[in-house]
Amino acid sequence: MALRGSLRASRALLRAPGPPGRGLCSRPPAFGFLFDVDGVLVRGSQPVPAARRAFQRLADGGGRLRVPVVFLTNAGNCLRSAKARELSGALGLQVSPEQVVLSHSPLQLFSQFHQRCMLVAGQGPLEENAHDLGFKHVVTIEALRKAYPLLDMVDLSRRPKELPPPTTGFPTIEGVILFGEPVRWETSLQLITDVLLSNGNPGAALQDVPYPHLPVLACNMDLLWMAEAKMPRFGHGTFLLCLESIYRKVTGRELKYEALIGKPSPVTYRYAQHLLQQQAERQGCRAPIQRLYAVGDNPMSDVYGANLYNNYLKSAGHSQAQAGLGRSPQAASPQAEVSLELRSECSSAVQSCESILVCTGVYRPENTQAQAGEAVFHGHRDFCFDPSLLEASHIVQDVDDAVQLAFEKENWS
């Protein structure tokens, strides 16, 4: 990939004097930002120094954003309100929950599963998140483990000392939601597999393996993410890889997903676009948003996702929403758009989604392997490896440069 050349070109655009800018007073913005969080605005709990400078440009003298902004993150182990408070402290301005899209936020659209009894896996406020998204009946991995203590056998200290009485009254599980990476991977891998093999009745003896198996909805496909450590850390995509490998090894068949959401899935960008337009209207901007600038640090999720969505926007009549996908058409299918009337509200306005890659997180310009075009594909199994989708529209040093770049392109002062 010609990443170094793209970085030089973006720096040149930032330095070049633009034509006389017309500010907010003369016209409403026809563009908006989709900001990744980890590696762009923060590293773990520490803000990236450029983040506050960027938002000083974006805000007016009263601390109100002049341009619509959505924070599009693959984090999912917290509530939207908690993430909004965290971002408010890091950026020095008020962020509302309505501006935050977590990896699981588009599950609001999947109302066909909201009345089913769903097993939820991950960490953080799982039940509260599920209920906020519309799910009425959820069971956690911990509740399942306590109901069936003989299933969790890896940790010797947690094995029951005596044979427990038979479990009664436990509901049949009708689907699985994978919110994010759990803490005890061995427990979650074992119990999720048990649920799939038993058709939702993990206390039963194993008979014929049901296939297709119960619906599985997975959030956040990131193999790696960037925290305070100098090297990237395992993400939920690594856990999914383990689950898929185990299921295939045990059954000889592929684990299938009802939906894969979070970046780089186009349905997630579609949902974020809907919120961005709503925000613009609340700010008094009646003109539709026409261009999106997606700022991220991870070529495998942020750049790939923005470029995939750009292809979706440019496809005639949006008829090729599944372009770039491999085995699972559900991964990008806008199957639940009608729930929020997304098709009528934002399908015709937005024309492009440009990817801006920063160098403060996963991506490093000195990575010669990536520059030589030999990047190992870290994306999910069900997304085809198209090297062109890993090519950022622009590469800049940090998020402040990204905002400057977009302002130059939009002729904004």
C-alpha positions in Angstrom: 0.0 0.0 0.0 1.3 3.5 -0.9 0.7 4.7 2.7 3.8 6.9 3.0 3.0 8.8 -0.2 -0.6 9.3 1.0 0.7 10.7 4.3 2.9 13.2 2.4 0.0 14.3 0.2 -2.3 14.8 3.2 0.4 16.9 4.9 0.8 19.0 1.8 -3.0 19.7 1.7 -2.9 20.8 5.3 -0.1 23.2 4.6 -1.5 24.6 1.4 -3.4 27.9 1.8 -7.0 27.3 0.8 -9.5 29.8 -0.8 -11.2 32.3 1.5 -13.3 30.3 3.9 -16.9 30.8 4.5 -17.7 29.9 8.1 -20.8 28.7 9.9 -22.5 32.1 9.7 -22.8 31.9 5.9 -23.8 28.2 5.4 -24.6 25.1 7.5 -22.1 22.2 7.2 -22.9 19.6 4.5 -20.5 17.2 6.2 -20.0 15.4 9.5 -17.4 13.3 11.3 -17.3 9.7 12.5 -14.6 9.5 15.1 -13.1 6.3 16.3 -12.1 6.5 20.0 -9.3 4.1 21.1 -6.1 5.1 19.3 -7.6 8.3 17.9 -9.0 10.3 20.9 -7.6 8.2 23.8 -5.1 5.5 24.5 -6.6 3.4 27.3 -7.6 6.0 29.9 -5.2 8.7 28.6 -6.4 11.3 26.1 -4.4 11.7 22.9 -2.9 15.3 23.1 -4.2 16.3 19.7 -7.8 15.4 20.7 -8.6 18.6 22.7 -7.0 20.7 20.0 -9.2 19.1 17.4 -12.4 19.7 19.4 -11.4 23.3 20.1 -11.6 23.7 16.3 -14.9 21.9 16.1 -16.6 23.8 18.9 -17.8 27.4 19.0 -16.9 29.8 21.8 -19.7 28.3 24.0 -18.4 24.8 23.7 -21.1 23.7 21.2 -20.1 21.7 18.2 -20.3 23.5 14.9 -20.2 20.3 12.9 -22.2 17.1 13.5 -20.0 14.5 15.2 -20.7 10.8 16.1 -18.2 8.8 18.1 -18.1 5.4 16.3 -16.3 2.9 18.5 -16.1 -0.9 18.6 -16.1 -0.7 22.4 -19.1 -2.4 24.0 -18.4 -3.2 27.6 -20.1 -0.1 28.9 -23.3 1.9 28.6 -23.6 4.7 26.0 -24.1 7.2 28.9 -20.8 6.0 30.6 -18.9 6.3 27.3 -20.3 9.8 26.8 -19.2 10.9 30.2 -15.7 9.5 29.6 -15.4 11.4 26.3 -16.7 14.6 27.9 -13.9 14.4 30.4 -11.2 13.6 27.8 -12.3 16.2 25.3 -13.3 19.0 27.6 -16.9 19.5 26.2 -20.3 17.9 26.7 -20.8 14.7 24.8 -24.4 13.2 24.8 -25.2 9.5 24.7 -27.0 10.1 21.4 -23.6 11.0 19.8 -22.1 7.6 20.8 -22.4 4.4 18.7 -21.0 1.4 20.5 -20.4 -1.9 18.7 -23.7 -3.2 19.9 -25.8 0.0 19.3 -27.4 -1.2 16.0 -28.9 -4.1 17.8 -31.8 -1.8 18.5 -32.8 -2.5 14.9 -33.0 -6.3 15.3 -36.5 -6.3 16.9 -37.2 -9.8 15.6 -35.0 -11.1 18.4 -36.1 -8.7 21.2 -38.8 -11.1 22.6 -36.6 -14.2 22.6 -34.6 -15.6 25.5 -31.0 -14.6 24.5 -27.7 -15.7 26.1 -25.4 -12.7 26.4 -21.6 -13.0 26.6 -18.9 -10.4 27.3 -18.3 -8.1 30.3 -19.6 -4.9 31.8 -23.3 -4.2 32.3 -24.5 -6.9 29.9 -28.1 -7.1 31.1 -28.6 -3.4 31.3 -27.1 -3.0 27.8 -29.4 -5.7 26.4 -32.5 -4.2 28.0 -31.6 -0.7 26.8 -31.3 -2.2 23.2 -34.8 -3.7 23.5 -34.2 -7.3 24.6 -36.7 -8.4 27.1 -35.3 -11.8 28.3 -31.6 -12.3 28.7 -29.4 -14.9 30.4 -25.7 -14.3 31.3 -22.9 -16.8 31.0 -22.5 -16.6 34.8 -26.2 -17.3 35.4 -25.9 -20.3 33.0 -22.8 -21.5 34.8 -24.5 -21.4 38.2 -27.6 -23.2 36.8 -25.4 -26.0 35.3 -22.2 -26.1 37.4 -21.0 -29.3 35.8 -20.5 -27.5 32.5 -17.5 -25.3 33.6 -14.7 -27.8 34.3 -11.4 -26.1 33.3 -10.7 -24.3 36.5 -10.2 -27.0 39.1 -11.1 -24.6 42.0 -14.5 -24.0 40.5 -15.5 -27.6 40.0 -18.3 -28.7 42.3 -17.1 -30.8 45.2 -20.4 -32.8 45.2 -22.8 -33.8 42.5 -25.4 -30.9 42.3 -29.2 -31.6 42.2 -30.8 -31.5 38.7 -31.6 -28.0 37.3 -35.2 -27.2 36.9 -37.1 -24.2 35.6 -34.2 -22.8 33.5 -35.5 -21.2 30.3 -34.7 -22.6 26.8 -32.2 -20.3 25.2 -33.3 -19.1 21.7 -30.2 -17.1 20.5 -26.8 -15.8 21.5 -25.5 -12.2 21.6 -21.7 -11.8 21.7 -21.3 -8.3 23.1 -17.5 -8.4 23.4 -14.5 -10.4 24.7 -15.2 -12.1 28.1 -12.9 -12.4 31.0 -12.8 -16.2 31.4 -12.5 -17.2 27.8 -12.5 -21.0 28.5 -15.9 -20.7 30.4 -17.6 -18.7 27.7 -16.2 -20.8 24.8 -17.4 -24.0 26.5 -20.9 -22.8 27.5 -21.6 -21.0 24.2 -20.7 -24.2 22.3 -22.9 -26.2 24.7 -25.8 -24.0 23.9 -25.3 -24.2 20.2 -24.9 -28.0 20.3 -27.9 -28.6 22.5 -30.3 -26.2 20.7 -30.5 -24.0 23.8 -30.8 -26.8 26.4 -27.3 -27.2 27.7 -28.3 -29.6 30.5 -29.5 -32.2 28.0 -27.4 -35.1 26.8 -25.8 -34.5 23.4 -27.7 -36.1 20.5 -27.9 -35.0 16.9 -26.2 -31.6 16.5 -28.7 -29.1 15.2 -27.8 -27.3 12.0 -28.5 -24.5 11.2 -27.8 -23.7 14.9 -29.4 -21.0 17.0 -29.1 -17.4 15.8 -25.8 -15.8 16.8 -25.4 -12.0 16.8 -21.8 -10.8 17.2 -20.6 -7.2 18.0 -17.1 -6.0 17.4 -14.9 -8.0 15.0 -11.6 -6.2 15.9 -8.7 -8.8 16.1 -6.5 -6.2 17.8 -6.9 -2.8 19.5 -4.6 -0.2 21.0 -4.4 0.7 24.7 -1.5 2.0 26.8 0.8 -0.9 25.9 3.2 -0.3 23.0 1.9 -3.4 21.2 -1.8 -4.0 20.2 -4.0 -6.1 22.4 -6.3 -9.0 21.5 -9.9 -7.9 20.8 -13.2 -9.6 20.4 -12.3 -10.7 16.9 -9.7 -13.0 18.5 -12.4 -14.5 20.7 -14.7 -15.0 17.7 -11.8 -16.7 15.8 -11.5 -19.2 18.7 -15.2 -19.9 18.9 -15.4 -20.4 15.1 -12.4 -22.8 15.2 -13.8 -24.8 18.1 -17.2 -25.1 16.5 -15.8 -26.2 13.2 -13.4 -28.7 14.9 -16.2 -30.2 17.0 -19.0 -30.3 14.4 -17.2 -30.3 11.0 -19.4 -27.3 10.0 -19.0 -23.5 9.9 -20.4 -21.3 12.6 -22.8 -18.9 11.0 -23.8 -15.4 12.1 -27.3 -13.9 11.9 -25.5 -10.5 12.0 -22.0 -9.1 12.4 -22.2 -5.5 13.6 -19.7 -2.9 14.7 -17.0 -1.7 12.3 -16.5 -2.5 9.5 -20.1 -3.6 8.9 -22.0 -1.2 6.7 -25.1 -1.5 8.8 -23.2 0.2 11.6 -22.1 3.1 9.4 -25.7 3.3 8.2 -26.9 3.6 11.8 -24.2 6.2 12.6 -25.2 8.2 9.5 -28.8 8.2 10.7 -27.8 9.6 14.1 -25.5 12.2 12.5 -28.4 13.6 10.4 -30.6 13.7 13.5 -27.9 15.6 15.3 -27.6 18.1 12.5 -31.3 18.7 12.6 -31.3 19.3 16.3 -28.5 21.9 15.8 -30.8 23.7 13.4 -29.1 22.6 10.2 -31.9 21.6 7.7 -29.5 20.9 4.9 -28.8 17.2 4.5 -25.3 15.8 5.3 -23.7 14.9 2.0 -20.1 13.8 3.0 -18.8 11.8 5.9 -15.2 11.9 7.2 -14.4 8.7 9.1 -11.3 9.1 11.3 -9.7 6.0 12.7 -6.4 4.3 13.6 -7.0 0.7 12.4 -6.8 0.0 8.7 -8.5 -3.4 9.2 -11.6 -1.9 10.8 -11.8 1.9 10.5 -10.4 2.3 7.0 -11.9 -1.0 5.6 -15.3 -0.1 7.1 -15.3 3.5 5.8 -14.3 2.4 2.3 -16.8 -0.5 2.3 -19.5 1.9 3.2 -18.3 4.4 0.6 -18.7 1.6 -2.0 -22.2 1.0 -0.6 -23.1 4.6 -1.0 -21.8 4.7 -4.5 -23.4 1.5 -5.7 -26.4 2.2 -8.0 -29.6 2.3 -5.9 -27.6 0.8 -3.0 -28.3 -2.5 -4.6 -24.8 -3.8 -3.8 -24.9 -3.5 0.0 -23.1 -6.8 0.3 -20.1 -5.8 -1.9 -16.8 -7.0 -0.2 -18.4 -9.8 1.8 -17.5 -13.4 1.7 -19.6 -16.1 3.2 -22.1 -14.2 5.3 -24.5 -11.8 3.5 -26.0 -10.8 6.9 -22.7 -9.2 7.9 -23.5 -6.0 6.0 -27.2 -6.5 5.1 -29.3 -3.5 6.0 -32.0 -6.0 7.0 -33.4 -3.9 9.8 -33.4 -0.5 8.3 -37.1 -0.2 8.3 -37.2 -0.3 12.1 -35.9 3.3 12.2 -37.0 4.2 8.6 -33.3 4.6 7.7 -34.0 4.0 4.1 -36.2 7.0 3.6 -34.4 9.3 6.0 -30.8 9.1 4.9 -30.4 6.9 1.8 -30.4 9.7 -0.8 -28.4 12.5 0.9 -25.0 11.2 1.8 -22.8 10.8 -1.3 -19.4 9.7 0.1 -17.5 8.4 3.2 -13.8 9.3 3.1 -11.4 7.4 5.4 -8.8 9.3 7.3 -6.1 7.2 9.0 -4.1 8.6 12.0 -0.8 7.5 13.3 -1.5 7.6 17.0 -2.9 4.0 17.4 -2.7 0.7 15.7 -1.3 2.1 12.4 2.3 3.2 12.3 3.8 4.7 9.2 7.2 3.0 9.9 5.5 -0.4 9.4 7.4 -1.4 6.3 5.5 -4.7 5.9 2.2 -2.8 5.4 3.9 -0.3 3.1 5.2 -3.0 0.9 1.7 -4.3 0.3 2.2 -7.5 2.4 -0.3 -6.8 5.1 -1.8 -9.8 6.8 -5.6 -9.6 6.7 -6.8 -9.1 10.3 -10.5 -8.8 9.2 -13.2 -11.2 10.0 -13.6 -14.5 8.1 -16.8 -13.4 6.5 -15.4 -10.3 4.9 -13.4 -10.7 1.7 -9.8 -9.5 1.7 -9.8 -6.6 -0.8 -6.5 -4.7 -0.5 -8.0 -1.6 -2.0 -10.4 -1.3 0.9 -7.3 -1.0 3.2 -6.1 2.1 1.3 -7.0 5.2 3.4 -8.3 8.2 1.5 -5.9 10.3 3.6 -3.2 9.6 6.2 -2.4 12.3 8.7 -0.4 12.4 12.0 -3.3 12.8 14.4 -7.0 13.7 14.9 -6.3 17.5 14.9 -4.7 17.1 11.4 -7.7 15.1 10.3 -10.1 17.9 11.3 -7.9 20.5 9.6 -7.8 18.3 6.4 -11.6 18.0 6.3 -12.0 21.7 6.9 -9.7 22.5 4.0 -11.6 20.1 1.7 -14.9 21.6 2.7 -13.6 25.2 2.5 -14.4 25.8 6.1 -12.5 28.3 8.2 
